[in-house]
Amino acid sequence: MSRNSLASLPRLVRPWCWLLLLLIGTSGALSAAELKVNEARIRLLPGELPAAGYFTLANTSEADITLIGANSPAFGNVTMHRTVNQDGVASMKPLAQLELAAGEQLEFAPGGHHLMLMKRTRALAIGDDIEVTLFFANEPEQRVMFRAVSPTTQ
Amino acid sequence: MPRWIIPVLVTLWLAGCGEQAWQTKDISDLMPPLAFELVDENGNEVTADRFLGKSTLLFFGFTHCPDVCPTTLARLDAATQRMDEAVRDDIRVLFVSVDPRRDDPETLRTYTDAFGPQFIGLTGDKTAIDELTRRYRVTYGYGEEDSNGNYDVSHSSAVFAFNDQGEARLLIRDSDPMDAVVADLERLVEDA
């Protein structure tokens, strides 16, 4: 008798597991539809030199969002930067966060906003797909695959 | 005949027959000829004379520069890729690192090789770099070190172009349209 009730426990738990999985899957799909990342690429430089990550981020939701950072298992250190060109002198300024209004699109592009990716945790080659996670203030994080491209990619 | 037609015709005639203007910034009368004493990417001491005979593009930067420097070098690569091979072979790009602390000749060589054979890395001690940056009235500076020991280096973002005699001709910016850059560089080589 007691053996029977023990054996039936997992069967009771099983529907809840499916429901949980469904919820996780659905919420992921919703956020993916509302935040679109395109043209995600990492321009690799030789050796241990820092690489730059570029992408476009479209906020198709009805709420403003705030990008607060990124990380990647392939790099020990990922920061957001903005290139400033003042009187012909270029320098980089750290970016703590970036607001993106509802319906707006944001570009991380050469000569402007970029991810600076340092301290490779493994060897990387041009053509590799590299996982990067983008973090938001009030939204679930988003995992994106970035393509490793050559230094001469514009 | 409308009154405006004569000035318009004269302008068109002048534009058509006069010497064609450069499309990027003309610095022929503003900057001195190419001169420097630096160390090349093979560790050899070199002077500017060594690079005469080809058109030279001069750019100041540093290898730990993820965004601006590769973007400018990639643009120069794209511009030269659009030219005939013979023209492309007559252009050399000198990448002068203003960050000698991190950019030894070996790092520079690996870096410039990633862009192409026409890219050559140069650096030097502070005195040699200061002499060259002062000569072309550009500045550079070091930012604060972060916890990883990484620091930013501010540097001039424009490219100086010299003809095969080492005479200053053009200042090319990242904002210049690619067509303008290609046309001017082709002319720079053809004028030689």
Chai-1 contact restraints between the chains, C-beta under 6 A:
chainA,res_idxA,chainB,res_idxB,connection_type,confidence,min_distance_angstrom,max_distance_angstrom,comment,restraint_id
A,P46,B,T110,contact,1.0,0.0,6.0,A-B,restraint_1
A,P46,B,A114,contact,1.0,0.0,6.0,A-B,restraint_2
A,G47,B,T110,contact,1.0,0.0,6.0,A-B,restraint_3
A,L49,B,T63,contact,1.0,0.0,6.0,A-B,restraint_4
A,P50,B,H64,contact,1.0,0.0,6.0,A-B,restraint_5
A,P50,B,P66,contact,1.0,0.0,6.0,A-B,restraint_6
A,A51,B,P66,contact,1.0,0.0,6.0,A-B,restraint_7
A,A52,B,P66,contact,1.0,0.0,6.0,A-B,restraint_8
A,A52,B,D67,contact,1.0,0.0,6.0,A-B,restraint_9
A,T83,B,D67,contact,1.0,0.0,6.0,A-B,restraint_10
A,T83,B,V68,contact,1.0,0.0,6.0,A-B,restraint_11
A,N85,B,S157,contact,1.0,0.0,6.0,A-B,restraint_12
A,G88,B,S156,contact,1.0,0.0,6.0,A-B,restraint_13
A,G88,B,A158,contact,1.0,0.0,6.0,A-B,restraint_14
A,V89,B,S154,contact,1.0,0.0,6.0,A-B,restraint_15
A,A90,B,V68,contact,1.0,0.0,6.0,A-B,restraint_16
A,A90,B,S157,contact,1.0,0.0,6.0,A-B,restraint_17
A,S91,B,D152,contact,1.0,0.0,6.0,A-B,restraint_18
A,S91,B,S154,contact,1.0,0.0,6.0,A-B,restraint_19
A,M92,B,D152,contact,1.0,0.0,6.0,A-B,restraint_20
A,P110,B,T71,contact,1.0,0.0,6.0,A-B,restraint_21
A,G111,B,T71,contact,1.0,0.0,6.0,A-B,restraint_22
A,G111,B,D174,contact,1.0,0.0,6.0,A-B,restraint_23
A,H114,B,D67,contact,1.0,0.0,6.0,A-B,restraint_24
A,M116,B,P66,contact,1.0,0.0,6.0,A-B,restraint_25
A,P151,B,P70,contact,1.0,0.0,6.0,A-B,restraint_26
A,P151,B,A114,contact,1.0,0.0,6.0,A-B,restraint_27
A,P151,B,F115,contact,1.0,0.0,6.0,A-B,restraint_28
A,T152,B,A74,contact,1.0,0.0,6.0,A-B,restraint_29
A,T152,B,D77,contact,1.0,0.0,6.0,A-B,restraint_30
A,T152,B,F115,contact,1.0,0.0,6.0,A-B,restraint_31
A,Q154,B,A74,contact,1.0,0.0,6.0,A-B,restraint_32
A,Q154,B,A78,contact,1.0,0.0,6.0,A-B,restraint_33
